[in-house]
């Protein structure tokens, strides 16, 4: 949201033929003052990165983030109708496991959905994976001690497997990127701000679309380049490989 002219970009993209779903992933720090403008520009919904509801812990995890501003941003987005809002919580061993249940109650109270994600060492190495990884199977067990879970299908094209807490009519998604990886069905790529098409969070391989865009105005050639790039998408990530390391962090990939 620090990008100059963000609302203009959103307005342009929202008016492009074939765009049916326009969402944004954000840490919400700047949302309070921008929610109305972004909604008017054509933004429809939000994914919010939120790993803790404890101010001091949140500050440590984010490197100085202000939890109160984030929550005010969530409230502002809900008020203007930027919905649905999905909260993404990365669950980390010895960091925030004790907040799994409080996060669920927070999301129920706010009327937002929740996805719990296994820690992935993007921009780090396999040693961090061993220190912080807490499998989805264990996360689900902790949730099941507090709530009665019922499997739910058909909740979108993404990697999350959803369960319903019937008592609250609340859906919670579990993303097992490591312990039960979904590489064979992954349908995600990322176009970075500098025009690189990044094909997998667990690999550094990228395809340079910026050069294609700058050297031709032929949409068919661009489409051909994108389809060719998709064919190079890896069959699986390498997070669990010994001494694996990515030089590109999530912030450099748009997440």
Helices and strands as residue ranges (DSSP letters): H 6-14, E 23-26, H 31-41, E 45-49, H 55-62, H 67-80, E 85-91, G 97-99, H 100-110, E 113-118, H 126-132, H 136-146, E 149-152, E 161-165, G 166-168, E 170-175, G 183-185, E 190-191, E 196-198, E 206-208, H 209-215, H 219-230, G 250-252
